[in-house]
Amino acid sequence: MKFLPFPPRPCPVCESVSSKVLFEQRFGTLSEGSLLAGYDLVACNECGCAFADCIPEQSVFDEHYARMSKYEYAHRGGEESPFDLARFDQIGSYLAEQMDDPRARILDVGCATGGLLQRLRQLGHASVTGLDPSPGCAKLARQLYDLPVYTGSVFENDLPDEHFDLVIVVGVLEHIRDVAAAVAKLDDYVSPNGMIFAEVPDATAFADWPDAPYQEFSIEHVNFFGPRSLENLMKVAGYELVKMDRPPRQFTKTTVMPSAAGLFRRTDRRPLPIERDVESEGGLRAYIAESEAEEKRIVGRVAELVESQEAIAIWGVGTHTLHLMESTNLAQANITTFVDVNSKFHGKELFGRPVIAPAQMAGRSEPVLVCSRAFQTDIVNYIKNDLRLANPLVLLYPEGG
């Protein structure tokens, strides 16, 4: 098991230094631009929050999201997918119902290219502002929707000195190492009677929605909140729960992300008492057991590729590929190259093999291993219909599933 050079961190909710290891996640690393080589997934013995341990300092994460954001969607001109747009409609409609005043000032932190803010504006909320660490995302939000989007992290940014009636963090808190400090910083932006809407993947329910094994222990997620831990995080910052929902969010044709979505109101007390999270550890253990069983099947398929030594290209250098390269013997296969649509990976290497753009597969004949469950159908269609490649395809999952 690969050694992790970083010290343990305290619980991001209660700051306890007592925890138990649930799983050791490890990743293959690119020649440049990799965020993590792995982490230990632990559960706090005091409050029950689960989080990634032995990870680098917050500044490393801030630099990564500024330089290597995958949310610019460059391969489709910055435009969100139909599933993204449907999700923004669901969230936007919900938030619009919670706000009586259409003049409410709204800030979306981690807004990517601005799809949710645009939907809120369509629903009658004109005073919207975005913040994203990626200069490319901010530029695209202005180009696509003429939105005022500023650049920077929650800790350092060029936001104007003003307050907002609603601050939105959707798919953000799970990415931030110093998440309690981040929420405290968010509080600086909230008006005296304002609210924060926070949505994160629901770690208690990962096992209920099939995905690639250990996919939810991704290379970018370092906090694994259940609804109670999310509420506890906000209580420590002095926010009381208004409403907690657990909506499943459709991300691709075959993938659903269970979510914990909480609306929290600022109080004049800080902090508020918390209650132990008794769901997250059990939910994560069930997911780990499910992933272990599914990975045994995949290990068998990988063994066939290694034994045959037939030349293959691997499509994708995301969490699934990086996990398999480190945790199975996939690296011993006769891999010629890796392919990815994200231009920020092009020109780099993984285990000594180059990462190339899809267009560079023209004229190559080796089979392509599609290393994704969530996007397998999309990748297959792109290879066959857009690139018109005749390369044989090796799939790890049933077609359509």
N, C-alpha and C positions, 0 to 999 in steps of 0.2 A: 504494500500500500504506500502510495506516494507521501513523503513527509511534507507537512505544512509548516512553513517557517514563522507563522504569526501566532502570537499568544492568544489565550482564551479571552473572551470579552464578557462583561456582565450582561445579565438579562436586559434587553432593550426596554422592558416595561417596568420591572421592580428593582433592577440593578443588583439582584442577587448574583453571587459568583458560584452558586451551587447548581449543577445541572447534570443530566445524564445523556449519554450518546445514544441516539436512536439509529443512525445510519451514517456511514462514511462515504460521501460522494466525492469522486475524483474525475478530472477532465484531462484530455489531451490538450496541449497548448499550441497555439499558432506561433510562428516565428516572430510575430509582432502583433500587438493589439488584443491579446487575451486578457480578460479581466481576472479570472480565477483559475488556479490549478486544482481547486477542490475546496471542500469544507467538511466539517463534522456537523451533522444535523443533531441538535440537542434540544431537550425540553427542560425548562427551568423547574427546579425542585420546589420552589416557593410559590410562584404564581401560575405555573403551567404553560407559559408562553413558549413556543418553539421557534428556534432561530438557527442560522448558520454560524458556526463558531470557527475560530482560527482563520480569520479573513483580514485583508489589509485595511488600512485606515480610510476614512471617508474621502480624503482628497483623491485617492486612487479611483474611487467610483465616480466622483465629479468629473475628473479628466476623461474617464472612459465614455461617459454619456455625452460629453461635449464633442469628442472626436469620433466615436464609433457607433453612434445611434443607428439602430435598425428601423427606426420609425419614420424615416424620410421617404420610404417607399419609392426610391429612385427608379426602380424598374417599371413603375406605372405612373411616373410623373408626379409623385407625391399624393395622388388621390387614394382615399381610403377604399377598402373592399366593401362590397354590399353588406357583409356581416358587420363590419365596423359601423357603417351608416345606420343599420338597423339597431345596433347597440346604442349608438348615440341618440337615436330617436327615443328609445326606451328610457334612458337616463335623463335626457332633456325633458321629456314629458313629465316624468316623475318630479324633477326639481321644479319645473314650472308650476306644478300643483302645490308645492310647498311654499312658494313665494307669492304673497298677495300683491306686492307692488312691482309692476313692470319696470320701475325705475331703479330697482335694486342693482347695486354694483356687484359684479361677479368676476372672480379671478379663478382661472383654471391653471393649476400648477402641474407641469408635465403634460401640456396640451398637445404635444406632437404637432401635427399640421393643422390643428384647429377645428376638426370636424364637430366636436361636441359644442364648442362655442358658437359655431355657425348655426347649429340646430337650435340652440337657445335663442339666438338672435331671430331666427325664423319664427319662434314661438312668442316673440314680442318683447324680449329682453335686449334692449339696445346697448346697455352699458356693460360690455364684456371685454375682458382683458386676459391675455394668455402669458404664460412663462414656460420656457422650455430650455434645457441645457444645450440643445443642438442648434447652432446658428442656421444650419440647413433647414430644420423644421420651422424655425421662426420666419425664415425667408419664404418658404412655401406657404405658410399660413397667410402671409401678406399677399402673395401672388394669387393664391386660389380663392381667398375669401375676403381680402382687404381687412384683415383683423389686426388690431394692435397687440402684437406678441413680442415680448421682451426675452432677452437671452440671459441664461445663467442658471445656477442651482438655487435651491431654496435658501442656501446659506450666503451666496454671493451672486448678485444680479444687478441689472440696471432698471429695476422697477421704480416708477415714481413713488414718492413718499405720500401714500394715501391709504385709506382703509376701504374694506369691501364688506358687503352684507353677507356674501356667501363665498367661501373659498372651497374649491373642488380639488380633490386629489384622488383620481381614479387610476388604479394600476400604478401607483407611485410608491406608497409607503413600504411595500415589500422589497423595493430596490435600494432602500437607504440604510446604510449601516448605522449611523447615528440618528435613528429614527425619532427618539424622544426629543433630541435637540432640534430636529427638523420640525416637529409639531410645535415646539415652543417658538420657533421662528415664524411658523405660519400664524401663530397667535398675534404676532406683531402686525399682521395685515388685516385682522378681523376687527370689524367695528364693534362698539361696546355691546350691542345686542345681536351680533352676527352669529353665523353658523358655519360649520365645516361639514362638507359631505365627503366621506372617505369610503372608497370601495377597494377591496383587496381579494385575491383568491382565498377561498374558504378552505383552510387546511383540514378541517374536520370531515370534508366531503370529497376529497380527491379520489377515494376508492370507488365512489358512486358513478364516476364518469370516466370511461376508458380512454387511455392515451398511451403513448409509448412508455415503457417502463422507466420509472424515476424521472419522467419528463418534468414533473412539477418541481423537482429539486434542480432548478435550472441554473445556468451559469450566471444569471443576473438577479435571481431572487434570493434574498438573505434573511428575510423575516417571514414566518409561516403562521399567520394569524388565523385563529378561529374567531367567531363573533365575540366571544367573551374577552379574548386577548385584545382585540381591536378596541372594544369598549374600555378595557382597563387602560390601554395606552392613552386614550383621550381623557379619561378621568384623571390620570396623573397630571395632565396639562390643565385641569380645571374645566373640562367640558362634560356636560351631562347628556345622556342619550335621549334623543327625541324619538327616534324610530330606527329599528334594525330590521333589515330584510336579508333574505338569502337567495337571491335570484340566480338561476343558471344562465350564463351568457354564451350564446353561440359565437364561436370564433372562426370556425371553418365549417365546411359541409359535414365533417365527421367529428368535430371536436367541440365539446361544451366545457366551459370553465365555471365550476361552482364558485359563487362569490358571496362575500359578506359586505353588505352595503349599509353604512350607518350615517345617520344625520345627527349632528351633535351641536348643542347650543352652548355658547360661552356663559360662564357663571362668574360670580365675583369671589368664588372660593377656589383655592388651589393648594394642594391637590384634593381630589375627592377619593373616598374609600374605594378599594377595588375588591373583587371577589375572584377566587381561584378559578382558572380555566380547567374544567374537568373533561372537556371533549377533545381537545387538540391531540394530545398524546395518543389516545386510543384510535382516533381517526387516522393519524399518520402511521401508526403500527399496522393498521389494516391495509393502508395503501402500499406500504413497504412489502408486506407479504404478497399482495396482488402483483406488484412489480417484479418481485423475485420469481414468481411462477411464470410470468410472461417472458421474462428475460431468458429463462432456461430454454424456451422454444427458440428464441432468436439466437442464442449461443450455438444451438445445433445447426442453424442455417449458416452462421458465420464459419463454423468448423468446415462445412462443405466448401465454402469459398477458399478457405486457407488450404485445404487438402488439394483442391484442383489446381491451384496456382494459375488459374486463368486470369489474364489481365482484366481489371475492372476500373472504371471511374466511379467515384462516390459523389452523389449529388447532395450537397448540404454540409455546412460546417457549424451547425448549431449545437444545442445541448445534446441531442440524441447521438450525433456522430461523435462529439467530443467525449461523451460518457462511454460509448462502445469502444472507442480507440484506446481508452485507458483501462477499462474494466473487463474487456474480453480480449481475445487474441486477434481481433480484426486487423490490427496493425501488421500482422504477419501475412495477410493476404497480398496478392500481387496488385497493389493499388498504383495506377499510373498517374492519377490526378484527382483533385477535388474540384467540384463545380458549385458555385453559389451565385445567386442573383445580386447579392449585396456587394456593390463595387468596392466597399471599404476593405473587403477581404482579398480582393484581387491582387496578385503579385506577392502575396505572403505564402508561407509554406506550413504544412501540417505533417509532422513525422517525415520531413524531408521531401514531401511531394508538393507540387505547386497547387495553388488555388486559382482557378481560371474563371472567366466569364462564360455564361452559357453559349454565346456566339462562337467561342473558340472550340466548341465541340464539333463544329462543321468539319467534315472530312475524316473524323475519327470513327473507328468501328467497334471499339471495345464495349462490352455490356456496361450498363449504368446501374449501380446499386442506389435505389432511392431510399435515403436514410431519413425518413420522416413519416410519422403516422398522420399528424394533423394536416399536412399539406401534400400527402402522397397523391391524391387524386388530381390536385392542381398541377403538381409537378409533371405527372404523366401526361396530362392534357397539353401542357406547355411544350414538353419534349416532342410529342407527336404532331400537334396541330400548329403551334407557333414556330418552333424550330424545324419541324418536318424532318426529324432525325429518325433513322431506321435502326438505331442501336437496340439490341435486345435489352429489356428492362428486368432487373431483379428487384422484386418487391418483398418487404419484410412483413407486410400485413395484407389481409384479404382485400381485394379491390372493392371500393365502396365502403370500407369499414376502417 
